[in-house]
């Protein structure tokens, strides 16, 4: 980047570099908190992280920054610098949008609600949850109002914009409305077809136990197969698997159960997609917002490219089979075809995080259709259970009456006030299908190469079109440059039909 | 602590609380760097830690602090607050003593020297080392000069004061001079006696391999026996064992070799002494300098109380024996008496870190007698090898000519410019002997209780006299309050004679 002629921009670059360094320590300490920390360390850790976040917040909301950004806009920047400035300005807007009093109120409300929710969920205590959730929602609505005034976006869009910049509820409603029309029927057809297959050729269940040490080795070998760089990251264990750390040192976590291995393995493949995105962000620009992952939906498009498009590919099951046999010994269940049937089992269920890729969008659409009117004030928390039940019947034909713990109490998002996040999961699944449709168009032998163990075409494409681009472009531009069009859910439908109905 | 009437003091307390929180993140990130971090993460980690340390240095050298301290001295403080202010003032003086340019020059010189030393030591490259070491020494002499001017202490004393406040070279020379007179003869007598014992009853060597998982379990059980709180700390693996983390969450490390287990076990016992000191600092004062461990020698007095006084106690060998048998199966070598003979083997050697407690002071005295004239300008780096050889002959009867790698190149302290640190190791050993002599005077059945597995008298004494006192008193006052007299090396001599010569 140039010097001297762009003093304001250079100042902003230096500030972001400092924030990147300090954020590094927060990320590692946060990962450590989940993966290593003994219980009595928590209070001191929370105080230390609060100190750091307060410090970083003061740096981000320094009154001089507004002028610096205004000055930088006038400076002679090249395209990359201008993209970086766009992202700097966006981050500045997000950090400065809310008054400190509201940020503190939010922190108190979500802490209390989330903490109580951990007990209330297993106790099925919806009324207890409501007592705390009303304040979380009140804060969410206040945030939506302020952000909406600031951005000119509708309220829900203004919340969603923090996770998926540029995404609108008009687009989400159009896309989800389309999916809603064909999904229930598709689910039924897939289930019928799998039942017919089972009748002809019974599915064979793997026989446990599956020792944790063997599972760990299997996960690490699979991560290597998927190109994860263990010189720039690790795999550890935590209660809730996540991909943390920093791009230079990615800290993935998983969890193991001795009676089951596929859940942990597929979860690890999922997180590896997040991990490779982070590991392959443009190294020479790290520290600047333009070098960060584009958005939540784009991040999810990488984890789902790995878990669903690649990891659940019939050819990939053939690559996994010998590793699975090596880990647990030979079993009839580990034949590639049976393994693939296990990995692509479709079953209606109440729990989003346990859902397969066919039923998953139903869970997200339901939440979107409830949280949007909720934050916009068109419905109240009391209305949620009845709506939840009605939508579960429409979308999945399931009865949830009285079952709050497997209904609206199941996710951490609402207790934490993360309104506007849910759509990203399904938008990510759709982007992933779009990426692979583009790859197949450009590389007609893609499926054969995957089956032959040549995954480089996939990694190379993602590296060139997604990872290396980071936040250089808006999501729409990125999608267009990568695939020739903006988000198009038709690819997702075609993917499900091809995989599950052989059409 | 009182409010309103002590505004300057309260400001200083708040600053130290912030430094404590930020230091927490640096400690955990530093531990992670040694215990977890993959190699490609190092550059980003180093930059992140440099950012944090720079920030903390700016906070510590804020120009307003001098006045704040001057004002606080005038405020109505209680005794504890006054002790805290004394330590705040001391920390301020250390942080502000050296100009930023010298701190940077030191950083550059020691980084370069230490980095090259990693290759130069195995290559026995003394001349290569000298090229970088001259600048490290020049910086050390400059530091000594400035600190001496500031404190009025002699140059070496001014350096030592950073690690062991209040300790003078007059005291060290007197104490080490005393040890020097009786040590070579004592070493010879112990070696003769052990040889005679061997002739009568051959020493039995343990038979490996010793699986790492079993060693880890043995170390953890021994730490539990020694009262380490695993809800407030962990044991992990690193190349160079250390005790890091924070008082609220102590991160100990060790390392394992399959062909040997006693080194790792005794090292773990040593670090557990450091760990319990940290875990038992006064919790309600944490964040303030008065709640920090007193000094390096005091810290070492705790690790050596654990490793040498307690861990190498014949009664303790009886407690360890069943744990060792549980870990590796029964062997004749694991009989308590044989185990104790293995743990207390005395042998002259070239390497300080491998030395037993009898020969160890020889290594420290030698370094003290060289580094003191070195920083005071009475000798030059070229003079070191000849002096080293002469002193090794006098003290241990060993020839080191031409063997730089097992001579003056063996320690990381000089490449890192840590002049004045070495005496703390032996002062710590002497304090530890003094603590146990006091315990025996106050609790005549101490040895029987240790042998019976009742270690609480030891922990209770250390808790009351050392751990809970933190930095409330100067080292001399602390020693006096704990044992009725200041440092007295006669207890160390008596300890060695009692254990090794049965006198």
Interface residues (C-beta under 8 A of the other chain):
Chain A: X18 X21 X22 X24 X25 X26 X28 X29 X32 X36 X37 X38 X39 X40 X41 X43 X44 X45 X47 X48 X49 X50 X51 X52 X55 X229 X230 X231 X232 X233 X234 X246 X248 X249 X286
Chain B: X18 X21 X22 X24 X25 X26 X28 X29 X32 X36 X37 X38 X39 X40 X41 X43 X44 X45 X47 X48 X49 X50 X51 X52 X55 X229 X230 X231 X232 X233 X234 X246 X248 X249 X286
